[in-house]
């Protein structure tokens, strides 16, 4: 199965679940983030996720440049990554696929 298909198989149910949780949540996304950052144990998890999000953003940028795409083409994925972390890179893979180097390993 190609990387794009795997990413789509993960992206679709996870995005639907994310939308559902936003609809039924008793607080805003910002309030939830503030609550998570108020305790050291949950703050560590959030910090860890955002470190991975930063690494994914660097990968998306480098991958786009290697494909000859303008850096501005990656900006929407990075903005989605800032808010929803894994949805941005998954969407990038679904739309752009994996580069030849990554898929041959």
N, C-alpha and C positions, 0 to 999 in steps of 0.2 A: 504494500500500500504506500502510495507517495506521501511525502511530508505534508503536502497541502490537504490531502484527504484526511490524514490523521488530525491535523490542526483543525479542520472543519468539524470533524467528529467530536472534538473536545470543545471547540468554540461555541457551537450551537446550543448544546444543553447547558453549558456554563453561563452563557449570555442570557438564556431564558431564565435560569435560576436566579441570576443577578437581578434581572428586571423584576421577577416575582418578589424577591426579598425587598427591593426598593419600594414596591407598591404596598406591601403589608407591614413594613417597618413602622414602629412607633416614633421614630426620630429621623431627622434629616441625615444625609450622608456625612455632612460636616460635623454634626453633633456626635455621630457614631465614631468618627475619627478622633475627635477630641476626647471622648470617653476612653478609647483604646490607648491613647497616649498618656492618660492620667495615671496609669499603673506601670511600674517598671517591667513586669513580665509580659504584658501585652504590647507595651511600647517596643520591646526588643523584637517581637515578631513583626510589627509594622516597619521598624527600621530595616530589618532583614529583607522584607518584601520590597521595600523601596531601593535597597542596594541592588537587588536582582533586577528591578525595573530599570535602574540606571544602566546596568550592564546590558540589558536587552535593548535599550535605546541606543547605546553605543554600537551594538551589533547591527541594528536596523540601519543606522546611519552609514556605517562602513559597507554594509551589503548593498545599499542603494547606490553609494558612490562607485562601488566596484561594477555595478550594472550600468553605470553611466547616467543614473537618474539624478536630478537636481535634489539638493538637500531639502528643499521645500516640499518635496513629495513625501518625505518621511514625517514631517511636522504633525499631520493629523494623527498618525499612529502614536507618536510620542505624547500628544495631548491626551489621547485615550488612555495611554499607559499611566500618565500622571494620576488620573482619576480611578481607573479600573484595573490597574497593574497588568495582569496577564492577558486581558482582552486585546490590548494594543498589539503586542507581538504575535498573538495567534491570528489576528485579522491580517497583519502584514504577511504572514506566511501563507494564509489562505489566498490572498489576492496576488502576491508576488511569487509564491513558491519558495523553495529553498535554492540557494545558489548551487551551481554545479559542484563546487568544492565541498560544500556541506553535505550534499546528497550522495557523494561518492564514497564518503567515509563509512 
